Amino acid sequence: MPDLSTGVVVIGGGSTGAGVLRDLAMRGIDAVLVEKGDLASGTTGRSHGLLHSGGRYCVNDLQAAIECVEEGRILRKIARTTIEDTGGYFVSVTDEDREWEPRFVEGCRQAGITCERISVEEARRREPALSRHVRTAFWLPEDGHLDPFFLVLANTESARRRGARVMTYTEVVGFSRAGDRVTGVRLRDVMSGAETAIACQAVINATGAWSGLVARLLGVEVRVVPVKGVMVVLSHRLAHAAINRCHKPGDGDIVVPALSVAILGTTSAKVPHPEVLPIEWDEVRRMIEEGALMLDGVTTARAMRAYAGVRPLYDLGAEAEGREMSRNFAVIDHEVRDGVKGLTSIVGGKVTTYRLMAERVVDLVARRLGVGNPCTTADVPISDHDDSLDQLRHRPAQLGVPKPHSGEHPLEPLLCECEMVRPRDAAPWFADPAVRTLEDVRRRTRAGMGPCQAAICSYRLAARLVTDRGLDGSQATRAMADFLETRWRGVRHVFWGSQLRQAQVGTGLQMELFNLDRQLAIDGDRPETREPRLPSRRPVPAEARG
Ligand SMILES: Cc1cc2nc3c(=O)[nH]c(=O)nc-3n(C[C@H](O)[C@H](O)[C@H](O)COP(=O)(O)OP(=O)(O)OC[C@H]3O[C@@H](n4cnc5c(N)ncnc54)[C@H](O)[C@@H]3O)c2cc1C
């Protein structure tokens, strides 16, 4: 007997699945989203955060460029709270780049992308960090920064307000069928191991780079190629706008300002599995070298962590490799292609085009379910708020708490100074049972993502587990250690120079002030085989010191 019954099960809680859930809910279709980790814990939360104007694709992938520019304009209307309107520059630094320019300008024209050539002097006046190698500059006002976590959450919250349900840490491990029709999914709670089932009329497979693995559970094929990209987070913004290299897309050729930091990316390499994402020192070094050709601060800024994501590129059967493969998406109707009724996959695309992807797949599924309501996601704002995502500029004005009837605005203490997270920003998430770890709180608030990498806010967040969730001291310490370990996984790839010194401050705080490693050892249950969760107390060898 199924534990639950619904119209549509959406598998995958990235931007695609979240967009699909909202679209279904807005058409009045009952739906449940299941995600094996937290929301945005797959590729979406590991993307570069660029709201693409389309400039990157306009020469080699015109269709993807057109979709980016059109969707970018829609998202600026409906998802303002998730976008920093930075604009972007495309800059040439070599002869080869200069040869690319006419094709770039023509591609922008064909795709309808706003693109203005400006003098290098003017570009440098606006962006003083542009390197002396820059020879030409184009201004593309439609590039921006899109916060992938806030985008996913805004979509799922909007869907939940319309009756949709979201189950995180719930993995689809199988399907139920009646003849050639899919009638439901079998689930496993990733934390407890408990198995449940949902009966449904249709399933949408929105699992990105995992979609081939999920389809295989039903014996059908989805040819998705997992292509890894590495990014380096630099400790401050470096530039006001996104800086792109004007050339055939390559490594280390985009720097995106993302609130308090800048993200340099990316690389491109096929990997055997979406969860095998090693970060090589050479990849980090190569990106820093390339990025420095565009921006002066890249080598001197503190590289504070590196992370990797995996592109879900859909294999159209062409000979294309990695960067040559299209950023387009595909809706796969398994009823027509494989004779499996009730299953549809949606693969490929970008975060920037998630809404369009959702519209296309829900058009098909709604038609099959006999629902005639049209898509309205391009017109209805996702959230009631209208502020754009511009924390740095607006937050100081929001830090005072009005005292009732007094007219006074005393300053509110912060949970995370780097990202200016206030207790009231985090409070609803501590009350939400779907939020199971401090990592989940980070994705919803950005606490711990700034320059100190949770050195300070980790213990304040752990304290909230005691006050808001009733955990005892040991449990909160364990949760804090787990949180610090996830931060540490990214920090260890850039362990030199000023980042090494910063990490030692963090180690001092957590190891010495909280006696964290000893405390965990006393508590006992740490398997020896696991990789170290936190920087060890061992002295750092002289050659590694910056
Ligand atoms: C390095 C890099 C940089 C990028 N930069 C940008 C950018 O700047 N701008 C942009 O627009 N796009 C960018 N992209 C592309 C973009 O990130 C992806 O196209 C997009 O995030 C894919 O979203 P998705 O929802 O399809 O997949 P995902 O976000 O991966 O979501 C799929 C989810 O399915 C879940 N799942 C898998 N199997 C199961 C199962 N059995 N049961 C339940 N859940 C399951 C996974 O845990 C995952 O969370 C970038 C991609 C990469 C790799």
The ligand as a Gaussian input file, in Angstrom:
#p B3LYP/6-31G(d) Opt

LIG

0 1
 C       30.601000      24.230000     -12.926000
 C       29.247000      24.676000     -13.353000
 C       28.951000      26.026000     -13.470000
 C       27.684000      26.416000     -13.894000
 N       27.407000      27.731000     -13.948000
 C       26.188000      28.138000     -14.330000
 C       25.883000      29.518000     -14.335000
 O       26.710000      30.349000     -13.964000
 N       24.661000      29.898000     -14.747000
 C       23.726000      28.993000     -15.165000
 O       22.640000      29.419000     -15.562000
 N       23.978000      27.662000     -15.155000
 C       25.179000      27.221000     -14.745000
 N       25.482000      25.882000     -14.719000
 C       24.489000      24.913000     -15.189000
 C       23.462000      24.638000     -14.098000
 O       24.070000      24.616000     -12.838000
 C       22.743000      23.322000     -14.324000
 O       22.331000      23.198000     -15.636000
 C       21.511000      23.245000     -13.400000
 O       21.841000      23.573000     -12.078000
 C       20.912000      21.865000     -13.428000
 O       19.842000      21.855000     -12.529000
 P       19.011000      20.535000     -12.320000
 O       17.917000      20.868000     -11.375000
 O       18.628000      19.987000     -13.643000
 O       20.045000      19.513000     -11.670000
 P       20.546000      19.430000     -10.143000
 O       20.682000      20.757000      -9.533000
 O       21.732000      18.542000     -10.119000
 O       19.336000      18.714000      -9.425000
 C       19.113000      17.329000      -9.576000
 C       18.825000      16.771000      -8.192000
 O       18.354000      15.433000      -8.307000
 C       18.709000      14.781000      -7.106000
 N       18.625000      13.333000      -7.298000
 C       19.435000      12.555000      -8.042000
 N       19.044000      11.278000      -7.974000
 C       17.954000      11.240000      -7.169000
 C       17.106000      10.198000      -6.700000
 N       17.294000       8.914000      -7.054000
 N       16.088000      10.519000      -5.860000
 C       15.875000      11.804000      -5.476000
 N       16.666000      12.830000      -5.891000
 C       17.683000      12.540000      -6.733000
 C       20.122000      15.265000      -6.851000
 O       20.484000      15.119000      -5.485000
 C       20.047000      16.723000      -7.299000
 O       19.871000      17.603000      -6.210000
 C       26.716000      25.452000     -14.246000
 C       27.017000      24.100000     -14.096000
 C       28.249000      23.709000     -13.633000
 C       28.562000      22.277000     -13.428000

